[in-house]
């Protein structure tokens, strides 16, 4: 039995805690502070995943214990500040976040490396809705790292028959898939919210996949990674699943709601909003018309009608 600490008691952190229990380990769910830990213990569930009871095998606390594996489940825009809690450790550190840090334009593992150089790390990503993982429904995910030993250890620790965990040695491609799919999902939601139809969504998702492939290869990733769980798989789920925060935000935009009003109703982070402009900036000269349209839309630079017109008026060419 290994000791697994999950840092972050949001929906995804809670779901991963439950999965670690299923895998047979001693699990600690680490909250922001002792007060929030006490509240979760008293309620028997996380407010971010209501209705899902936490078993006795999960110890909820406000400080990080010694562990064999640390799952760092903090949104990308808060990842850097959260790392102040990480002390020198021999534990494997696996980041469970998607996006690009605003300002620095760094991917999650690059953020960790900028704070703790040479720390062996990996990224856990893929097409995973927290609620389904919490229920133990069949799921596949990816642990991507250049460290083969880390990949194997995490697969052994977390993998179960209903949580298929695949290794990947292309962390750049895997992280870009997780970042770009959230941005493209906003566009897919806007298409549906505006009533443009399933044909339009299918075309947009397919062309979005082409953008992701170009981006991954240009930034040092591999095209085949984009066709796997961390690319195509995650894109399909996020662009079609009504539970997707990014898709639902885009849907609301497509129906004419204001971005500020949409965000004001939410307690959970919608990563595609801050990631859009950061991803486009990180891409440099890489052609990303859909991602750029989303970045301009959420920044208020153009309206949805203008974004649609700009995309539809692009010159025709071979696929």
C-alpha positions in Angstrom: 0.0 0.0 0.0 1.4 3.3 -1.1 0.8 6.8 0.4 -0.9 9.1 -2.0 -1.6 12.8 -1.3 -4.0 14.7 -3.5 -3.4 18.4 -3.2 -6.6 20.2 -4.1 -10.1 19.3 -2.9 -12.0 20.5 -6.0 -14.1 18.1 -8.1 -11.2 16.6 -9.9 -9.0 16.2 -6.8 -11.9 14.6 -4.9 -12.5 12.2 -7.8 -8.8 11.2 -8.0 -8.8 10.6 -4.2 -11.6 8.1 -4.6 -9.8 6.5 -7.5 -6.7 6.1 -5.3 -8.8 4.4 -2.7 -10.1 2.0 -5.3 -6.5 1.2 -6.2 -5.9 0.2 -2.6 -3.8 3.0 -1.2 -3.7 5.2 1.9 -5.0 8.5 0.6 -4.9 12.1 2.0 -7.0 14.8 0.4 -5.2 18.1 1.1 -7.4 21.3 1.2 -6.3 24.9 1.3 -6.3 25.1 5.1 -7.3 23.4 8.3 -10.7 25.1 8.4 -11.7 23.9 5.0 -10.5 20.4 5.9 -12.6 20.5 9.0 -15.7 21.5 7.0 -15.2 18.7 4.5 -14.8 16.1 7.3 -17.9 17.4 9.0 -20.0 17.3 5.8 -18.5 14.0 4.6 -18.1 15.4 1.1 -16.4 18.1 -0.9 -18.6 21.1 -1.8 -17.1 20.9 -5.3 -18.5 17.4 -5.8 -21.8 17.4 -3.8 -23.5 14.1 -3.2 -20.4 12.0 -3.4 -19.5 10.7 0.0 -15.9 10.4 1.1 -15.0 7.0 2.5 -13.2 6.7 5.8 -10.1 5.6 3.9 -9.6 9.3 2.8 -7.9 11.5 5.4 -8.8 15.1 4.8 -6.3 17.7 6.2 -4.9 21.1 5.5 -1.2 20.3 5.4 0.7 18.0 3.0 1.9 14.8 4.6 4.8 12.6 3.6 3.8 10.6 0.5 5.0 8.3 -2.2 3.0 10.1 -4.8 1.7 13.7 -4.9 -1.1 14.5 -7.2 -1.1 18.3 -7.6 -4.7 19.1 -8.6 -4.7 22.9 -8.7 -5.8 25.1 -11.7 -3.0 26.2 -13.9 -3.5 29.9 -13.1 -3.0 29.2 -9.4 -0.4 26.5 -9.8 2.7 28.7 -9.1 1.4 30.2 -5.9 0.3 26.8 -4.6 3.8 25.4 -5.0 4.9 27.4 -2.0 3.4 24.5 0.0 5.7 22.0 -1.7 8.9 21.2 0.4 11.8 19.1 -0.9 10.5 15.6 -1.4 11.4 12.3 -2.9 7.8 11.7 -3.9 6.8 11.6 -7.6 4.9 14.8 -8.4 2.1 14.5 -11.0 0.3 17.7 -12.0 -3.3 17.3 -12.9 -4.0 20.7 -14.5 -4.6 22.0 -18.0 -3.8 25.3 -19.6 -1.2 27.9 -20.2 -0.1 30.3 -17.4 -1.0 33.9 -18.2 2.0 36.2 -18.4 4.7 33.6 -18.6 3.0 31.5 -21.3 4.3 28.3 -19.6 2.7 24.9 -19.6 1.9 23.3 -16.2 5.1 21.2 -16.0 7.2 24.2 -17.1 5.7 26.2 -14.2 6.8 23.5 -11.8 10.2 23.3 -13.3 10.6 27.1 -13.0 10.0 26.9 -9.3 11.7 23.5 -8.6 14.2 22.8 -11.4 15.0 19.1 -12.1 12.1 17.8 -10.0 10.8 14.6 -11.6 7.3 15.3 -12.7 4.5 14.1 -15.0 1.2 15.3 -16.2 -2.1 13.4 -15.7 -4.5 14.3 -18.5 -7.1 12.9 -20.9 -10.9 12.8 -21.4 -12.1 12.7 -17.8 -15.2 14.2 -16.2 -14.7 14.2 -12.5 -18.2 13.0 -11.7 -17.8 9.9 -13.7 -14.4 9.0 -12.3 -15.9 9.6 -8.8 -18.6 7.0 -9.6 -16.0 4.5 -10.8 -17.4 4.5 -14.4 -14.9 3.2 -17.1 -12.3 5.8 -17.9 -9.0 6.1 -19.7 -6.3 8.7 -18.9 -2.7 9.4 -19.7 0.3 10.0 -17.5 2.9 11.8 -19.7 6.5 12.3 -18.6 10.0 12.0 -20.0 10.8 9.9 -16.9 9.9 6.3 -17.8 10.2 5.1 -14.2 7.7 7.8 -13.0 5.2 6.8 -15.7 5.4 3.1 -14.7 5.1 3.9 -11.0 2.0 6.1 -11.5 0.4 3.5 -13.7 1.0 0.8 -11.1 -0.3 3.0 -8.3 -3.5 4.5 -9.8 -4.5 2.1 -12.6 -7.5 -0.3 -12.1 -9.7 -2.2 -14.5 -12.1 0.8 -14.7 -9.4 3.5 -14.8 -7.1 2.6 -17.7 -4.0 4.6 -17.3 -1.7 4.8 -20.4 1.9 6.1 -20.4 3.2 8.7 -22.8 6.7 10.1 -23.2 5.6 13.3 -24.9 4.6 15.7 -22.1 4.7 18.7 -24.4 2.1 17.3 -26.8 0.0 16.0 -23.9 -0.1 19.3 -22.2 -0.9 21.2 -25.4 -3.8 18.9 -26.0 -5.2 19.7 -22.5 -4.8 23.4 -23.1 -6.1 23.7 -26.6 -9.1 21.5 -26.2 -10.6 23.9 -23.6 -10.3 26.8 -26.0 -11.8 24.9 -28.9 -14.6 23.7 -26.7 -15.7 27.3 -26.1 -15.9 27.7 -29.8 -17.9 24.4 -30.2 -20.3 25.5 -27.4 -20.8 28.9 -29.1 -21.6 27.2 -32.4 -24.3 25.1 -30.7 -25.6 28.0 -28.6 -26.0 30.2 -31.7 -28.0 27.5 -33.4 -25.5 26.9 -36.2 -26.0 23.1 -36.1 -24.2 19.8 -35.8 -22.5 20.1 -39.2 -20.8 23.3 -38.1 -19.7 21.8 -34.8 -18.2 18.7 -36.5 -16.3 20.9 -38.9 -15.1 23.2 -36.2 -13.9 20.3 -34.0 -12.1 18.7 -36.9 -10.4 21.9 -37.9 -9.6 22.5 -34.3 -7.8 19.2 -34.2 -5.7 20.4 -37.2 -4.8 23.5 -35.2 -3.7 21.4 -32.3 -1.6 19.2 -34.5 0.2 22.1 -36.0 0.8 23.7 -32.6 2.1 20.5 -31.0 4.6 19.8 -33.7 5.8 23.4 -33.8 6.4 23.5 -30.1 8.2 20.2 -29.9 5.5 17.7 -29.4 4.4 14.8 -31.7 1.5 14.6 -34.1 0.6 11.1 -32.9 0.1 12.3 -29.4 -2.6 14.7 -30.7 -4.4 11.6 -32.1 -4.5 9.9 -28.7 -6.4 10.3 -25.4 -4.8 13.6 -24.4 -5.6 15.2 -27.8 -8.5 13.8 -29.8 -10.0 12.0 -26.9 -10.1 15.0 -24.6 -11.3 17.2 -27.5 -14.2 14.9 -28.3 -15.4 14.8 -24.7 -15.1 18.5 -24.0 -16.7 19.6 -27.3 -19.7 17.3 -27.0 -20.3 16.7 -23.3 -22.8 19.0 -21.7 -21.0 18.7 -18.4 -18.0 20.5 -19.9 -17.5 23.9 -18.2 -15.9 25.3 -21.4 -18.5 24.0 -23.7 -21.3 25.3 -21.5 -19.7 28.7 -21.3 -19.4 28.9 -25.1 -23.0 27.7 -25.4 -24.1 30.6 -23.1 -22.0 33.0 -25.2 -23.7 31.7 -28.3 -27.1 32.5 -26.8 -26.1 36.1 -26.3 -25.1 36.1 -22.6 -22.3 38.3 -21.4 -19.0 36.7 -20.3 -18.9 38.5 -17.0 -22.4 37.4 -16.2 -21.6 33.8 -17.0 -18.5 33.7 -14.9 -20.2 35.4 -12.0 -22.5 32.4 -11.7 -19.7 30.0 -11.4 -17.5 28.8 -8.6 -15.3 26.5 -10.6 -12.6 27.6 -12.9 -13.3 27.6 -16.7 -9.7 27.2 -17.9 -10.3 28.0 -21.5 -11.0 31.7 -20.8 -7.6 32.7 -19.5 -5.8 30.1 -21.6 -7.1 31.3 -25.0 -5.0 34.4 -25.3 -2.0 32.8 -23.6 -2.1 29.8 -26.0 -2.3 32.1 -29.0 0.7 34.1 -27.7 2.7 31.0 -27.0 2.0 29.7 -30.5 3.7 32.7 -32.1 3.4 32.4 -35.9 1.5 29.1 -35.8 -1.8 29.4 -37.6 -4.6 29.0 -35.0 -7.7 30.7 -36.5 -10.2 29.1 -34.1 -8.2 29.6 -31.0 -7.5 33.2 -32.0 -11.2 33.8 -32.6 -12.0 32.5 -29.1 -9.2 34.7 -27.6 -10.6 37.8 -29.3 -14.2 36.8 -28.3 -13.5 36.5 -24.6 -11.3 39.6 -24.6 -14.2 41.6 -26.1 -12.1 42.4 -29.2 -14.8 41.0 -31.5 -18.4 39.9 -31.3 -19.5 36.3 -31.9 -21.0 37.3 -35.3 -17.7 38.9 -36.3 -15.8 35.8 -35.2 -18.1 33.5 -37.2 -17.8 35.8 -40.3 -14.0 35.9 -40.0 -13.8 32.1 -39.9 -16.3 31.5 -42.7 -14.6 34.0 -45.0 -11.2 32.3 -44.8 -9.7 31.4 -48.2 -10.6 27.9 -49.5 -7.7 25.4 -49.8 -6.9 21.7 -49.7 -7.5 20.0 -46.4 
